[in-house]
Amino acid sequence: MAIGVVAGVVLAAIVALIGLFKLMWRVAEPNEALVISGSTHRTEGLGEGMGFRIVTGRGTLVVPGVQAVRKLSLDLNETQLVVDCVTHQGIPLRVKGVVIFKIGDDLVSIANAARRFLDQQKMMPERVHIVFAGHLRSIVGGLTVEDMIRDREKLTGQTRAACGTEMEKLGLIVDSLQIHEIEDPTGYIKNLAMPHAAAVQRDARIAQAEANRLATEAEQTAFARMAEATRDSEILQAGYQAERDKAAATARQAGPLSEAAARQEVVVQETKVAELEAHRREQQLQADVRKPADAKAYEIRTRAEAERDARISSAQAKARETELAAAAEATRVKTAATADAAATEARGLATATATRATGEAEAAATQAKGLAEAASAKAKGLAEAEAIKARAAALAENQEAVVAQQLAENWPAIVEAGAGAFGNVEHMVLLNGAEGMSEMFAKALSMGGAGLGVARQLLASMSQPPTDTAAPAPSLNGRVPIHEE
């Protein structure tokens, strides 16, 4: 029983001791300092009679009821500076900045701050603002606006140096002082910057103009190169196209050229055939016209006048037939050559060879036509000469029979010529009835018959040999007889 009571008393004592220890033990956080007052303590660096102890970063025993413990924050604090100042030039400015400060880590600074701000820690930013505002106005008053703008670090350094002693007395240290902005209500800074801004703007415009010029030159150079490249490309394309066109034209001309060559050969052969045909016809005319004409003339001289005239008419018909056949053949050759030439000319300048060949063919055809016409004319002349010779021989042998034949053949024309005297008579009055009519016709016939004597005289003159000065007498058919020497 006694052991239990003792154990309970001991346990209660231990618990009481633990509770008392916890009640008396205080620990300082890393960002705070414990200020313990109520007993006399000596702290290094502090004057005697301070009567408090400072504990940082560790724990300590505090006697409750005898000693008092309060905490002093060592955290950072800041204050915004908005200070109206006047420069050395008398120009009002508003300086804006920020001050970041804290209580110093050494015991002296903590003691100084404890004596001043232990119960007014929230008032520290206001107090610091007052200190910095006064010194800042004083420093700005000795500077010009240009100095403040160009060397703001100088303003910051002078301010920190001027406030250092006072801040040390307050137990505070300045971690950072920054001048954020300098406002100029009068516009002095703006006006001060205008020449520089104008110069900068001028330089910017000059630079922009120079850049535009360089860009334009580069663009023009690029355009020129593009145009040159386009030109070279078009020239190459034109060359390639010309080669293709030349090849195509050569291919297209191959057919017409071969056709023209074949046609040329045909024309040459046709020309040769025409020449041979003309020669053959000439020989045929010689054989069929001249010799038969000679034979017919001899036969006419021995036969009757009617048979000789029939032979002469037959010879004239044959000559006319020969002339027409030769003219038709020449026309056919010329037409074929002309058609070939027109077709060749339509094929263009590329078919110059064919055109020349066609021209040669036309010349050959023309020559053949001329030869044929000459042969025809020659044959016709020979036939007419033979006919005239035969007629002259017939007149010489039997003049009366020839004249009678000619009169019989031309009697209708003679009567028509005699009746022509009445052609312009609109009204005719005949007396004596049928007798007057018979008389009139008898006179007309006698007028037509009057030509009989003239015909005989002409035939008589034709039968006589001509002299050098005598002109040839006209024949009844309108032709001039040709006398051979």
Secondary structure by P-SEA (a helix, b strand, c coil): caaaaaaaaaaaaaaaaaaaaaaabbbbcccbbbbbccbbbbcccccccccccccccbbbbbbcccbbbbbbbcbbbbbbbbccccccccbbbbbbbcccccccccaaaaaaaaacccccccaaaaaaaaaaaaaaaaaaaaccaaaaaacaaaaaaaaaaaaaaaaaaaccccccccccbbbbccaaaaaaaaaaaaaaaaaaaaaaaaaaaaaaaaaaaaaaaaaaaaaaaaaaaaaaaaaaaaaaaaaaaaaaaaaaaaaaaaaaaaaaaaaaaaaaaaaaaaaccaaaaaaaaaaaaaccaaaaaaaaaaaaaaaaaaaaaaaaaaaaaaaaaaaaaaaaaaacccaaaaaaaaaaaaaaaaaaaaaaaaaaaaaaaaaaaaaaaaaaaaaaccaaaaaaaaaaaaaaaaaaaaacccccccbbbbccaaaaaaaaaaaaaaaaacaaaaaaaaaaaaacccccccccccccccbbbbbcc
